[in-house]
Amino acid sequence: MAGLRMLKTDRLPPQAAEEFWRPERKAWAILFGAFAIFCAICSASVYAGYQLAVAPRGRTVTAELVQPNTAFLKRAGLVRSEMLDDNTSLSLGDRVIVPEGPPGPAVRLHVEGATVSTWPTSSILVEESDHRMVRLRLEQGQALVDLPLAGPSLFVAAAPLAHEVELTAPGHYRVRWLSETGTITARSERGLAPGFEVATEEGQARIGGVAVEGAERLIASGETRKQTNRWSLVRDGDFRDFSADEYLATLYRQPNARASDTWFVSRQAIATGAKAQSGLFYVRDECNAVGAKQAECRRVARFARLGGNEKDSITAITQHIDADVSVYHSVMLEADVRIDFQSLSKGGADGSECPLFARADYIDSKAAEQSIYFCFWAFDDGQTGATSLQPYIVSQQIAPKSWHHFSVDLQKQIPGLRAIQRLVFYANGHDYDASVANIGLSATGLQTASRP
């Protein structure tokens, strides 16, 4: 109780509290308050001056979702990522992460007049360039860049490059990491991984003292070199990487035997009771002689099934392509084909038993797996046989016992083509003798970043 009485007596009486705010103390309080406001104004002015004179220019970056719920945003300074919302504004230090997904662009970044379409399995960091402009660091994946109007350049960076990449406007470009996995790097390109590619369709990309002009690309993979903008998506199209026995080893699967890792031989009985083992696969050299000299020689793959078979069976070779081709303007499939014998007229009873087929397995814009068949036949008895009415089978008659060059642009042939999974050449029917050589699958031209 005594302690309580002491606390009560320690309190200032009301008149003493009023005396505390004497005129001179009020004046000092007003002075300090005014000084604090002055300091705040000065700080705001300095920050505003920094933004105008020192901070990076062209900082407006907006992320647009092409495919909903397909990307994440990791804000600068934060550990956790969040789902990226459509039309989100990005700042320096922000990172857009696109996980694995269907082929084609998933997110578009808009940087002033530039459009940057980003593919699945990509990561882009927004940072400041050496020229104090906004810069996009591609940490993995692929991006297609459009600068349709004359204006400021867009700057891009990647770890393998000693200098940042200046993409001048107007221009059209692709920047890509070459990896050992993922469909943005076809299997035929994975020998260059890990590496980085800058491709110019239009405009000029400058990397230090190197200029990458239109229809050129620069690849940094161990060493830096320039090439033309033509991407080969098939391996071993001339059948020279392996011997006949090594191709056949993929069929018999003999332990410890060296086998092809490009083309895989297979046989399949279609009709019940058909003898698939009667289908034979050969690889031979064929040379055309002109006078005393050999003009040219090529390696030929031959499918043969002879002896009067009465039930149909397939002999085939297959190669995995695994390539996202949605970025390319043209994807040309080519081959030299020849038919020396077929026991069934035209394409057989329903047009699906052609003595030689080229088949492409692909994914379209609806993420559906489908196939397109190119049927070649040479002999017609005038009484039997048919050509297929199915929309996915394209039939063509060629001259018998002579070579025919086949060529088709798959981008034009297949609406909404996104990725090519496999390429198959095979013979089908009762008896047949057909050959193929010089297989090519090549991509040229880059689509615009605004393409859906």
C-alpha positions, 0 to 999 in steps of 0.5 A: 500500500505504501508503494501504491501511495508513493506511485500516486504521489509521483504523478505530476499534478495537472497544473505541472503538466500544463506548465511543461508545454511552455512557449519555448518548448512549443517553438522547439517542437514546431521547429523539429517538426518542420525540419523532419518534413523538410528532410522527407521532401529532400529525400523524395526529391533525390529519389525522383531525380534518381529515377529520372537520371540514374535508374534504367530506362524502358522499365515497363515490362508486362507479362501476358499469359498465352496458356492459362495457369502455366507460369510462375512469378518469383518477385525480387528478394522473395524465396517463394514463387506465386502463380503468374496472373495475366497482364502482371507488371514486372520489376527489376529482379523479378523472374518468370518461370515457365514449367514443362508444358505443351509445345508452343509459347506459354507467356509473352513479355511486353517490353516497350515495343518488343514482344518476347514469347517464352516457351515451356521449361524456360526462366527469364530474369528482368535485370539492368543492361550495361546501357542502363536499359531493361535486360532479359536474362534467359536462364533456360529455355527458348524465347522468340523476340519481335521488334516490329517498329524502329525504336530502342534495342532490346538487350538479352543475356545468357551465361555462356556469352561474354557480352550481352546481346543487343537485338536491334529494331526493327527485327525478328529473333530467337534466343535458345538454350540447347539442352539434352532434354526437352523438345525445344532441342531436337535430338539431332541438335543435342550434341551441341548441348549445353550451349546457347543460340541466337538466330536472326530472321530479320534485323541485326543482333550484336554481341560484342564485336560480332554481328549476326545478320538476317538468316544467320545464327550464332551458336556458343557451345564450347566455341562460338561459330555462325551458321545459316538459319537452317535446322536439320531435325533428322539424324543419319538421313543417308544411313552412313552412321551404322552398318547393316548389321548394326541397324538390324541389331535393333530388331534382334536386340542381341546382347553386347552387339553394337546397335544403331541409335538413330534408325530402329528396325521393326516388323509387325504382322497386320493380318492374323497368321502373317509371317512378319519375319519374312520381311527383310531390311537391307542397306546397300550402296548404289552408284550411278556410273557416267563413262569410266567414272562413278558420278555419285554413290548413296546408301539405300535402305531397302524393304523386301518381302517376297515369295508369294505371301498372302497376308499383309505384314509391315517392315519399318524403320523408326527415328525419334525426332522429339522436336517442338517445331511451332517456332518454324515457318517451314518444316520440310520432309524429303526423301528419294523413294523407289518401288520395284515390286508390289503384289497388291494393286494401288494401295491394296483393298482399302488404300492402306496397304501401300508398298511404301509409307512415310509417316510422321507422328506429331502433336497439334495445337490441341495437344492431341497426338496424331499421325499423317501418312504419305502412301506411295504406290507404282503398280495398277492392274486396272481391276483391283486396289484403291486409294485411301479416302481417309484425310490422314492418308495422302496417296501418290502414284510414282513411276515403277522401278525408278527413283522419285524425289518426295518433298512436303512442307509439314507446316502447310500440310498439318494445321496447327502443327506444334511438335514432331515426335517420330518419323517412320518409313515402312512397307506394307502388304503381301509382297513388296520391294521398296527403297528409300534414300536421302531422308531429310527433315529440315526447318527454316524461317521463324514465326512471329512472336504474336503467333498463337 
